[in-house]
Amino acid sequence: MHDVLIIGGGNAALCAALMAREAGASVLLLESAPREWRGGNSQHTRNLRCMHDEPQDVLLDAYPEQEFWQDLLKVTGGNTDEELARVVIRASSSCRPWMRRHGVRFQPALAGTLHLSRTNAFFMGGGKALVNAYYRSAGNLGVQVRYDAPVDSLELADGRFVAAFVKGERIEARACVLASGGFESNREWLREAWGRNERGEWPADNFLIRGTRFNQGVLLKHMMAQGSDIIGDPTQAHCVAIDARAPLYDGGIVTRVDAVSLGVMVNREAVRFYDEGEDFWPKRYAIWGRLVALQPGQIGYCVIDSKAVGRFMPPVFPGVQADTLPELARALGLDQHRFMQTLNDYNAACRVGNFDHTVLDDCHTEGLAPAKSHWARPLDLPPYYGYALRPGITFTYLGLKTDARARVHFGGVASENLFVAGEMMAGNVLGKGYTAGVGMSIGTAFGRIAGSEAARAALKKADHAVA
Ligand SMILES: Cc1cc2nc3c(=O)[nH]c(=O)nc-3n(C[C@H](O)[C@H](O)[C@H](O)COP(=O)(O)OP(=O)(O)OC[C@H]3O[C@@H](n4cnc5c(N)ncnc54)[C@H](O)[C@@H]3O)c2cc1C
């Protein structure tokens, strides 16, 4: 029998597997994806958010605990568990030497609109390189990995893990870590969670999934049915406005359009609907998917002029280009008259001061609803560009309630040998909202805790069995 069974094959699962193995446990990791698609959403990532009190290798200046905490408090609107959030924040300051030991390399942030060089450490080669490094290290340490191994149910006894089932095969272990992601890839569940809106639309039918197709929420649903304590609202998710031409799954980061704060966003009726310059893009990009989801037809159009070009990361698909704004409206299929009214109102309302996209500058609108609070400049330099955007789900926040030891709970009672990490418990820290890089901070912190705790539970149990 294995000491520790890890269910999932992304960052949280791999951190847990490595920690459990380092603690001396025998480890089997079950990944539902085939080898070439291993690594879940983690393969699409680029960075993690790290607390630090002074400049550290790739990180500039300082990003103290209190500032990280305040950022989290702000984006979640207080819908977070402070104890667990602080566990994540503190762990983010000390995890990088451990990550390096397992082959992860870091690089400074690239230029662009994401203002992240102080707060986020970027993975050299992105999440794919991180995942590959962890699998390599796990293999070298003797962690057994099985691909094409989707777990569909667990055998539990009074809140204790006994065994997992993969295509009818029963696999026993002394302890188990659940790290099989959210339910973002399950379109039926998303449809059910979002329901039908007042216009009779099923908004989720127009969602695209930015990451893996394998996070179907099978174990999340199973654990709910088994009576484990649940946290989070099924409609809350990290949801970005992405290029409407993106594929249904695995479009990754290149389909994101980071130009919103540099231009204006209009809906299908050619009307603006939110302040594009409310705050820095890393603190706001994850609200735009939801904002677009609430618009008719779940579509929005980001419009920029040539002044914005070169100031944001170029997306993979080129924008629709036109030499005049009316021409752009026609090319985007928008009502030209309404579009021009919206753009003329916006242009006339701009009060341009000292434009600086790296600070919350004084370029704003006056007498316009909704306002654009920063970076407001008239769109007047051709050619103009437009991008049709759809809600792109990154990951859902519904998950298992846990504690600082990553234990799964049943009716308020902690399991002795069943632990949870990553997206499957991220909702404890992220009740709503998001700040860039915190997903990997949560998965790394809780993956490592869950792996250590699982090893401890398993080895204690093995000792008892021998005694
Ligand atoms: C495009 C994109 C970009 C992102 N960029 C960043 C970033 O730069 N920084 C950041 O912090 N976060 C980022 N995120 C979010 C980040 O990916 C997640 O927060 C993090 O990867 C979650 O790790 P995880 O291990 O919990 O989930 P995942 O990495 O998704 O792993 C879940 C694993 O479980 C497996 N699985 C699912 N069901 C089963 C089952 N029944 N049995 C067995 N295995 C199963 C899956 O195949 C997968 O391997 C990004 C996400 C996407 C989609």
The ligand as a Gaussian input file, in Angstrom:
#p B3LYP/6-31G(d) Opt

LIG

0 1
 C       -4.332000      30.725000     -18.691000
 C       -4.063000      30.729000     -17.221000
 C       -3.053000      31.522000     -16.713000
 C       -2.803000      31.568000     -15.346000
 N       -1.755000      32.327000     -14.893000
 C       -1.481000      32.337000     -13.576000
 C       -0.311000      32.999000     -13.086000
 O        0.508000      33.528000     -13.838000
 N       -0.127000      33.018000     -11.733000
 C       -0.996000      32.400000     -10.873000
 O       -0.794000      32.463000      -9.670000
 N       -2.064000      31.711000     -11.317000
 C       -2.322000      31.664000     -12.641000
 N       -3.387000      30.924000     -13.087000
 C       -4.196000      30.190000     -12.106000
 C       -3.442000      28.911000     -11.735000
 O       -3.346000      28.120000     -12.893000
 C       -4.116000      28.119000     -10.650000
 O       -4.382000      28.909000      -9.538000
 C       -3.196000      26.970000     -10.203000
 O       -2.526000      26.427000     -11.284000
 C       -3.990000      25.911000      -9.537000
 O       -3.168000      24.794000      -9.321000
 P       -3.860000      23.416000      -9.011000
 O       -2.765000      22.430000      -8.894000
 O       -4.829000      23.553000      -7.904000
 O       -4.761000      23.109000     -10.313000
 P       -4.330000      22.583000     -11.741000
 O       -2.988000      23.031000     -12.118000
 O       -5.447000      22.919000     -12.666000
 O       -4.255000      21.028000     -11.560000
 C       -5.397000      20.228000     -11.388000
 C       -5.006000      18.843000     -11.836000
 O       -5.990000      17.896000     -11.441000
 C       -6.180000      16.979000     -12.509000
 N       -7.488000      16.378000     -12.293000
 C       -8.706000      16.952000     -12.405000
 N       -9.665000      16.080000     -12.064000
 C       -9.041000      14.916000     -11.731000
 C       -9.489000      13.640000     -11.305000
 N      -10.786000      13.380000     -11.137000
 N       -8.564000      12.683000     -11.067000
 C       -7.241000      12.920000     -11.236000
 N       -6.760000      14.118000     -11.634000
 C       -7.658000      15.100000     -11.870000
 C       -6.017000      17.827000     -13.742000
 O       -5.740000      17.057000     -14.886000
 C       -4.854000      18.711000     -13.340000
 O       -3.626000      18.082000     -13.567000
 C       -3.619000      30.818000     -14.454000
 C       -4.613000      29.979000     -14.972000
 C       -4.826000      29.913000     -16.346000
 C       -5.896000      29.006000     -16.875000

